């Protein structure tokens, strides 16, 4: 801001005493001092506020004003309290050295003047930074968020962090505030102001209207948004746009690695042979000699879209190098088993912390045991089965690990992929093909019959058909497969084959 702007702040009541021809000088900051020679604490461009306590006689004015001139200050504002106005020798020295002099009425505190000037300076800088951030957003420079946050702190004195919904610091100075993630997920509306250890922080979503709260990143600004001028509020919007673009740039779905990971997951859940899966595994950067864990997540459709679910699962597994994809509404990830801590415990903590951001909807996660490259299909099936068990608990968030699964699923996971595949095809393919050719429902009938433990009446009720219709369908199943559903061993085989789908 320029010196002449001080005269437009009518609530301050400042009056110009001398220096009208110097009012186009820029004010960088406001400083209060009553030292006779404050030059060592000045760096140029300041408006110096003084109560004239340094003046014991006319000669002191020459010393004081001369020191201000050598320091390159923008101007001097003298209070009325001691002398009722600037003594003539002060006016004369200011005229001699070309220092504009303002009179500060006795009723106006220096703190009020400093606050007004600081607010105006911050407003101007915020407007400038908004333009800079807008250019950065348009150019998508790709230099990372750290330099942008440093720019905001350097020019506005505002510390700022970019954080994920799991509490990971994406960018920002150490240390980050401690309670902001829970406050962001729990906030009824945004922006939200939080007081943490005596400091106030303002929280903003990055993509509030297009991304679920549980999957979004958010901004943390030091300070209370309620005290900010409009220009500083506009800056938060521009920064959110920059962060949103940077986040999209980091999304690996459009990268070669991300596409290969998606193809790998699709191969695993299809009927691909183990050799084909392992060859694709090597292309993703996950070596076949390592051991792996599969993690599967699903959410209600109104909470997280499939793409968001995949991003969130990668965020939960951040640091473990997941290869992730989405199949049939489930996000599926493979991670090296490693030795750096318990995966299931980390997932439990992360998922539980996300619960407020789900807004009452459900997020279910299943985790497999450790397998080698030959057992990837079994691991994914195990994790998918565990995920379904988690969903059956009907809790907002639930995680089921392989140690909670039924014994038959653990047994199936240990069987080689090709054996499981052939077992399933031999039993179910005749029924699947018949259903496709005749628009019938034999596979679903078989599944319902086994779930009802072979009860004809209960099965017919569940299928909404007559018992005679059910008997005809079961007879057709037995003819197509050569099995007898009155025999326990044949029922067990069908049950396992259905579990392998």
N, C-alpha and C positions, 0 to 999 in steps of 0.2 A: 504494500500500500504506500501511497505518497503522503507527505506531510500535510498537504492541503486537505486530505480526507479527515484529519483530526478536527478541523473546523466545522465539518458536517455532522459530527457526533454531538448533537445539541444537548443531550442529557449530561454530557461531561462539562459543558460550559467553558471550554478552553478559549482563551483570547490570545491573539498574536500580538506580541509586543514589538518585535523587530525581525527582519529577515523575510519580508514578503516576496522578494525576488528569488528565494531559495526553496519555495514550497513544493517544487517538483521533485525534491529528493525522495528516494525510497527509504522507508523504515523497515529494517530487518527484524527488530526486536525492541522491547522496552526494558530498561534497567533502572533500578532505584539505587541511589548512592548519596552519601554525605561525606565521602572521603575527599580531601583536598586535591589529591592527585590519583584519580581512579584509572588512569590510562592502562595500567598493566592488566586490568580486568575487562578491557574493551577491545573489540576486534573490528569495529567499523559498522556503520549503518544503524546504530542504536538510537532510540529516543531516550535521553537520560532524564529521569525524574529526580528532583532534589528538593529537600526542605531548607537548603541554605545553612545547615548547621555547621558547615565547614568555614563559614565567613566570620572572621573576627575583625576584619577591617577591609577597606577598599582594595588594598594590595592583593588580598587573597583572590579577588575576582580574576585578576590577570593570570594567576597561577592555575586556577581551576578551569577557566574557559580555554586557556592555551592548551592545557592537557587534553581537553575534549577535542579541540581542533586537530591536534597531532594524531589522535586515535581515529579520526575520520567519522565522528558521530554524525547522525542525521540532524539532530536538533536537541534543544534543552527545554524542559518544562519545569518552572519553579513554583513552589507552593507559596501561599499567602500567609501561612500560619505565623511565621516568625517576624516578618517585616511588613505584612499587609500588602505586599507586592514586591517585585524585584527592585533592589536599590539601584540608583543611577549608574554606579560603577559596574554592576553586573550587566546592565543594558549596554553600556559603552564597550565592555569587553566582547560581548556577543556581536555587536556591530563591527568591531575591529577584525575579529576572526571569521566573520561570515557565518555565524552559528544562529539559525532561527531560534527565537526565544518565545515560549508560550507561558501564559499565566494560568495557574491552576487554582480555582476558587478554594477557599478554606474548607468549605463543606464537602468537597470531593476528595475521597481517599485515593491515595496513589494506587492501592490495590484495584480499585474500580477502573482507573485509567488503564492499568496493565492488563486487566481481564478483557476490557473492550478491544484493546489493540491486538491481543493474542487471538481473540475470537475472529477478528477481521482478517488477520494474517492467515489463520488456519483455513478460513473459508476460501480465500484466494488460492492457497496452495492445494486445497482439496479440488477446486475447479481445474487447476492445472493438471493435477494427478489424474483426474477423471478423463481428461483428454488424452493423456499419455496411455492410460489403461485401455481406452477405447482403441487407440492405434495398435496397441499390443494385441488386443483381441482380434482385430481385423487382420493383422499380419500373421498371427499365430507363430511367433518367432521360435517356439520350441526350446527356449533356453532354460526352462524350468521355472517353478514358482518362487524359488528362494530369492531371486534378484528382484522380483516384483514386491515381495514383502519387505525386503530391505529398503527399497525405494520409499515405501509408505512410512516405515519407521523413521528413516532419515529425514524426510521432509515434513512429516506431520507429528512425529513423536508418538505414533500409534503402533504398539506391538500387535502383531496379527499372526494367527495360525490357521492352517488348513488341515482338517482332521477328517478321518473316516468314521462311519457309524460304529465301528468296533473299537474306536479309541486310538487308532494308529495316527501318529503325527505325519501327515503327508509333506508338510513344509512349515517352517517357522522356527524361531529361536528357542534354545533350551533355557530353562525347563518349561514344558507346557503346563497350563493350568490343570488341576487334578480332577475336578468334578464336572467338567463341561460336557463330556459325552453323555452321561446319565441325564443331565439337564436338557440337552438337545433332544434326546429321545422321548423324554417325559413332557416337554413343553407343550402346552395346549395350543399355543400359537407362537409364531415367529415374526419378527425378531424377539428373542427372549433375553432378559438381563439377569445375570447371576452374580452373587457376591461370594467370592471364594477367598478365604484368608485375608479379609479386609479389602480386597480389590474387586472392582466391578468389571464384568465382562459382558459383551453383547454378542449373541449367537445368531447367525443367519444361515439358512439352508442355501446350498448351491443351486439345486434344481427343485425348488419347493413344489412347483405345480406339475412337474413332469416325471418325478422320481419318487418312489416310496421313501418315507422317512428312514426306514430300516436299511435302505440300500444307498442313501445319499451321502455325499460329503457335506461338511459344513464349515463356516468361517467363524473364527473367534477373534473379536476385537477387544483390546483393553480399553475400558471406558464404558459409559452409559449412553446408549443410542438416544435416550430421551433428552440429553443435553446437546446433541449435535445439530449444527445448521443443515439446511437442505442439501448444500453442496457435498457435505461429508456423507450424508445418507446416499446420495447419488453415486459416490465413489464405491460404496459397498456393492451396489448393483453391477458396476463395471467390473469389479474384482471377481464377483461371482461368475460373470460371463467368461472372464479369462480362465478361471479355475475349471469351469464346465468344459471349455474347449481343451484344456490340458488333460482333463480326465478322459475325454473322448480319444485324445491322441494316445493315451496310455492303454486304452482298451485293446486287448490283443486279438479280438475276434476278426479284425480285418487284416491281421498280419499272417505271414506264412505259418508261423508256429501255432497261432490260434486256429487256423483252418485245419492244420494237420491234427491238432488235438481233438477237434470236433469229429474229424473223420475216424480217428482212432476209437473214440467212444462209440461211434455208430457201428464200427466193425465189431467191437466187443459184444454189443448187445444183439448183433445179428447172428447169422449162421456161419460167419467167416471161420476159416480154419485157423488153429493156433499159430501156424507158421506165418500166415498173412498178418495176423495181429502183431506178432513179434517184429516183423520187418517194418511195420508202420510205427511201432513203438520206438525203434531206433531213430527214426526220422524226427521224432518230437524232442529228442535229447535225453530221454529216459533210457538208460542202458539196460539190456536184457539180463545182465548178471546181477542186478540189484533186486531187492525185495520191495514190495509195494503194499499200499493200503488203499482201498477204494472208499470214497465218501460220497453219499447220495443225499440230496436235499430236495424237498418239495414244499410248496406253500399254496395256500388258497389263491385262486386266480385273481381275486379282487385285491390281493395284498402285494404280490410281487409278480411281474411279468417274467416269462422264462429267461429273457436276457438279463434282467435285474437279478434274478435268482442265481444265475451263473456268476455274475460279477460279485454278488454277496458271498457266494461259496468260496471264490478265489480270495476274497478279502479275509474271510475267516481262516483260510489256510495260508495267509500271506507269510512269505519267508520259507515255505516248504516246497516251492516250485511246482505247483499243481498243473497238470494238464487236464483241462476241463471242457465239457461239452454239454449240450442239452438234448435229451431224447425223451419224447412222449411226456413233456411237462416236468421232467425231473432233471436237475443239474447233477452231473456225475463228474467226479474228479478223481484222478490218480495221483498219489504223492509217493515219493521214496519213503520207505519206512524209517530209515535213519535210526539215530540213537539219542536225538536231542529232545528228550522229554516225552511225556505221554500225550499222544494225539487226542485221544478221547477226552482227557481232562481239559485240554485247551478248547476243544470244540464245545464241551459242556459249558464252560465259563463264557465263551463268546456268544453262544446262542441264548443263554439265559439273560445276558446283559442286553440283547437286542429286543427282548420281549416288549418293552414299552413302545418301541417304534413300529410294532406290528398292528397296533390299534385293535387288539382283540381277535385278530385272525391267527392262523396256525402256521407254524414252521416246524417241519419234522425232518430229522436227519438220521441216517443210518451209517454205521462205520463197520467195515469188514476187519477180519484178522489179517495177518501178514502173509503174503504169498510171493512166489517168484513169477517170472514172466510167463511161465506155462499156465499159471493159475489165475490169470487176470479175469477171465470170464466168470470163474467161480466166485472171485472176490466181489465183482460188481453185482452178481446175483445175490450174494450174501448181504451186501450193503443195501440193495433195493428191498430185500425182504425185511431187513432190520428197519428200514425207513417206513415201510408199511405198518410194522408193529408200533413204531413211534407215533404214527398218525392215528392208530386205533386208540391211543390213550386219551385223545380229544383234549389235549392241553395246548395252551398257546405256543409253547416251545417244548420239544421233546427230542432227546437223543438216545438212540439204542445202539449199543456196541455188539460185536460178535459174541461176546461172552454171555449175552442175554438171550441168544437165539436157541431155538429148539435143536435137539441133538441131530435130527435128520438133516437140517440145513448145514450144520458143520460138517457132516459126513459128505454131503453133496459137494461142498466147496473143495474138498480134498480130492475129488475124482477128476481126472484129466478132462480138459474141455471137450475133446473129440468123443470121449466115451459118453459124457453127459448129453452131448448133441445127438448122437446116434440113438441113445436110449429114448430121448424125447421124441425124435422124429418117428421112430418105429411104432411108438404107442399112439401118438396124437395126430400124425400126418393123415392117416386114413379118415379120421373124423373131421379134421380141418378141411380137407379136400371135398369131402361130402357136403359139409356146410356151405362151402363156396359154390358148389355146383347146383345145390338144391335149395339154397336160401333157408337152410334149417338151422337148428341151434343145439346140435348134439354136444359140443364141447362145454357150453354153459350148463346144459342139463347134467352132464357127468360131474362137473364141479359142484353143482348144487346138491346132487345126490350124495356125494362124498362128504360135503360139509354137514349134511343132515344125518350122517352116520348110517346111511342106507335106509332111512325111514321113508316108506312110500307116501304116507299121508302128509308128513311135514314137507317133503320135497315137492309134492304136487301143489301144496298151498303156496310155497315160495315161488314156484314157477307159474302159478295161476293157470294150471291145466288140470284136467281130469286124471285120476289115477290110471285109467286105462291108457290114456295118451302117454303118460310117463312110462308105463310098462312097455309100450310099443317102442319108445325112444331107447330105452335101456337095451331092449332086445336087438335093436338095430346097431347099437354101439358094440355089443358082444359079437354080432355077426361080422362087422367090419374089422374088428381087432383080433378076433379069435380068443378073446378073454371071457372069463366068467365072473361077473361082479358079485356073485354070492360067495366067492372064495376070498378070504382075507388077503392072501398074497397078491392076487390080482388087483384088489382095491388099493393096497399099499403101492404097487407099481404105478397105477394111474395117479395116485396122490403125489408121488415124487415127480412124475413127468409134468404134471400141472405146476408144481413148484418151480420147475426148471424153465418155465416160459419167460 
